[in-house]
Amino acid sequence: MRSAPRFRWAWWLLAYASLGLGLLGMFLPGLPTVPFILLSAFAAARGSERLHRRLLADPRFGPMIRDWQAGRTVARRAKWMATWTMLASALVLLLVAANGDGRRWWAFALPVGCMAVVATWLWLRPEPPPAGHDGG
């Protein structure tokens, strides 16, 4: 899926910036990994065939990207990993907020609310069929 050559650089830039944010999300609580990796794959398909092939071949990200591209599905294991990560992030935010003076309650409520919306959206996504399922 190629885009007009004049916009290829923008897709390339978006692909690598999203990949960088996704990789940071693996280590920083509150920063999601999966959406940024999926955005990176989407942009790479339009701006960098080489990066797109590497993402699809990656043992961590490839299956997730292929599931999403094939049917907008998310594996149950990925849902649980994301949910536990968001819960851990919410706990860290709660501990930090508990040490404050209470005037900045929104600094806890806003990110936790966003995580709740993301978790709800994530659990509403269908799951891919089991491996070896022939569909009939």
C-alpha positions, 0 to 999 in steps of 0.5 A: 500500500503505497502513498504519493511519493511527496508524502512518503517522508511524512509516513516514514517519519510517523512510522519511526516516531510511533515505533520509538514511542511504542518501544518507550511504552514497554518501559514507561508506565502509562505510555501504551505500546500496542497502539503505537506499534500498530500505528507504526505498522500502518504508517510503515506500509505507506512510507517504509517497506523495509520497516513494515517487513521488519515489524511483520517479521518481529516475534513480539510485534508481528503476530499482533500486527497480522491479527489486527490487519487480518480482522481487527482482532486482539489476542486475549494474552495481549488484552490481559497484559495491557490490562495488568500494565494499566492497573499497575500504572494506575496504582503508581499514579494513586501512590504518587497522588496520595502523597500530594495535597489533594488539589491535583486530583485530576492528575490521577483521574484523567490518566486513569479515566483514559486507561479505563476507556482504552481497556474497555475498547480493548476488551470489546475487540474480537479475538483471533480464531484459534491456530489451525482453525479452518473457519468452517 
